[in-house]
Amino acid sequence: MDSNLSLLDQKISQLIALLDQSREQNAQLRTRLETADARCRELETQMNTARNKLEQVLDRLPETVNLS
């Protein structure tokens, strides 16, 4: 009986350790996701800025060009 309780105690300790490890990994992944989301928003802003500048340049180009 004592060996069964000891084994059960050991298994519960392992389970708790795995749970703690999973929680830590989850927290790390959440941080990485937040960082990636922020970078994505930053890149979207940069792309929109570049698109607007390109559209402004295109608007200033003449409609037709005489190459002769």
MODELLER restraints for C-alpha pairs under 7 A, 6 or more apart:
rsr = mdl.restraints
at = mdl.atoms
